Amino acid sequence: MSSIFIGELAGTATLLYLGNGVVANMLLKDTKGNGTGLLAIAAAWAFAVTVAIYVSTYFGSSGAHLNPIVTIAGCVKSGDWSLFPTFIGAQLLGAMLGQLLVWLHYKPHYDVTEDKGAIRASFCTDPAIKNTPFNFISEAFASALAVVALGTFSTIETGLGPFMVGILVWAIGLGLGGTTGYAINPARDLGPRIMHAILPIPNKGDSGWDYAWIPVLGPAAGAVLGAFILTLN
């Protein structure tokens, strides 16, 4: 069974299971990877994207978007929004499923972790310094860069596309991730944030809904900006 919906759902679930899995491994109490740091997180997210592209493609996605900013940029450039609900719906559900897997995988560690911030960070992003305009700019600019870079990869016929996307995510994480945690993916942030709100986790605290719009609208704005920049060539 394969389709765009199944491919996007499976790929995004894989992305979140591996990506937020490393965050849980680093932050939750008594894990083997506790305290490994940003280098481990950036690397794992990069590798997760590469693996997820292959999974998504195998199960039928056309383009393996895995991220609403890729879908939005493509729709803006083509003017065709007919598949937008299919891609976005699958990405959001896939992100929720992937986060459910993270929670099940690390449940004993969630149960003994008392740090509310650490628990929430393994689900969704927060700014290092809360400054709404600059938090928005960070997400928008990083997402615009991602869209522009992805647009240029299509001109390089090496067959290394998934690895180049992984390198891009790695570079963004290390170079630009220090401000907001580089969501650069509305589904990646919103889906797990919803799961944080509904899962029965001791000591989890609130889900940070006052900030939640930034990692959704910031990347979306960046996608539109990136698509416009690509049209200038």
N, C-alpha and C positions, 0 to 999 in steps of 0.2 A: 504494500500500500504506500503510494507516494503522491504528493501534491504540494503545491506551494504552501498551503496552510500547515500540513504535517511537517514539511521541511523546516519552515520557520519556527514552529513550535519546538521541534526536537533540537534544532541548532541553538536556539536561545536558551532552552533548558540546560543544554550542555555547557554553554557559556557561563551561566549563572552558577551552576553546580561547581564547576572548577574555579571560576573567578571569585565568587564570594566564599567558596570553600577555603581558599588560601587566607582570606581575611579572618574567617572564623578560627582557622588554625593558628594564626598569629596572635589574636586578641583574647580568645576564650581561655578560661582558667584550666591549667594542668594539661594542655595539649602538648604534643611532641614538638610543635613548631612555634610555641609561644615566644613572642618577642623577636621574630626573625626580621621584621622591618619592611620598609618601602621597597627595597630592591627585590625581595621575594614576591611582594604583592604585584609590582609592575611586571615582573617576568611571568608570573603565573597567569595574569590577565592576558598578556600577549600570547602566550601559548594556548590559552583557552580559546581565544578568538580564532586562531589557526585551526585547531581541532574542530571547533564548532562550525566553521565554514565547510569542512569536509562532511560532517554529519548532516548539515542542512542540505547540501547539494545531493547527497546520497538519497535522502528521503524526499526529494522532489522540488526543492525551492529553486526558483529562477533567479539567480544572482546571489543567494544566501545573504540577504540584507542583515538580519539579526539585530537591527537597530533602526528605530523610526527615522533618524536623521538621514540614513541612506535612502529610505523609502520616500521621505519628503523631498529630498534633493532630486531624486529621479522623477517624481511627479511634477515638480516645478519645471524641470528642464524639458520634459516631454509634453506637459499639459494634459496627460492622461492620468486621472485619479481613480480609474475604475477598480483597480486592485488594492487601493489604499486600505480599505477596511480589512481585507484578508490578511495583508502583511502585518498591520498594526495589531489586530486582534490576536494573531498567532504569537507575535513577539511578546505581548503583554502576558498572555496565558503561559507562554514558555518561561518567561522570567519568574512568574509565580511558582510554576512547577519546579524549576531549578532551585529556587530558594527553599521550597518545601523539602527537597532532597538534602540541602545543606543542613537544615534544622534536624532532620531525622538522623543524618550522619553524625552530627555533633551534639545530639540531645543531652547525653550525660554531662557534657561540658557546659551547655547552656544552663542546665539545672543547678550547677555549682558556681556559676559566674555571678558576682554581685554588682559588677560595674555596668550601670545602665548604658553608658556611652559606648563601651566595648561591644555590648550586645547589639545595639542599634547599628553600629558601624559595620557589623558583619551582614547587615541587611541593605542599608542605603547610605547615602552620602550626607555629610555635614561640612560646613566651611571651617577651616582652621581659625579664621577671624571672620566673624559675622559682619559683613558689610554688603548690604543688598545690591547696590549698583555694581560694585566690583565683583561680587560673587556671580552675578548675572553675566557680566562681561567675560569673566574667566570661562564659564561654560559655553557662552556663545562663540567666543574667539577660538577656543580649542576645537569646538565642533565644526566651525567653518574651515579651519585648517584640515581637519580630518576629511571633510567632504572634498576639498580641493585636491588633497593628496590622493584620495581614492580615485578621483576623476583622471588624474595623470597616470595612474597605474594601468589604465586600460590601453594606453599607447605603448606599453612595454610587453612584447610578446615573448616572454621567457617561460611561461607556465608556472611561475613562482608566486602567483597572485596571493594565495592564502598566507604564505610566509611574509610577503611584503606588508600585508595588512597587520600581521602580528608585530612586525618591526615598528610599524607606524604607531600602534597602540602602546608598545613598549616605550617609544620615544616620548609620546604624549604623557604617559604616566610619570616618567622620570623628569621630564622637562617642564611640564605644566600642571602636574597633579598636586602640587603642594598647597594650593589655595582652597579648592573645593573637593578634592578627591576624584577629580575628573570623571564625573558620571558620563558625560558626552553621549548619553543613551537614555532617553526618557523611559523606555520600558525597563531597562536595567535598574533604574532607581524606583520607579513607581510600583512595579509589580512586587518587589521584595518589601517595599514600605507597607503595602497593603497586607502582606503576609505577617509582617512585624505586628501590625495592629490586631490581627485576628488569631495568631497562634498563642497557645497557653504557655508562655515563658515566664518563669519566676524572675522578679526584679527587672523586668524589661523597660519600665518607664513609658514615656509617651513616644509617639512615632514621628515627632518633628514635622507636623503638617504645616506649621507656619513657614517652613523653609521649602517644603516639597515642590512648590511651583517652579522654583529656579532650575532644578535639574530636569524639568520637563520643558518649560518654555525657553530657557536659555539655549539648550541644544537645538530646539526647533527653529529658533531665530537664526542660529548659526548655520543650520542646514540651508535655509533660504539664502543667506548671505553667500555661503559657499557655492551654491548653484548659480547665483548671479555672477560671481567672479569667474566661474568656468565658462560662462557665455561670452566673456570679454575676449576670448581668444578665437 
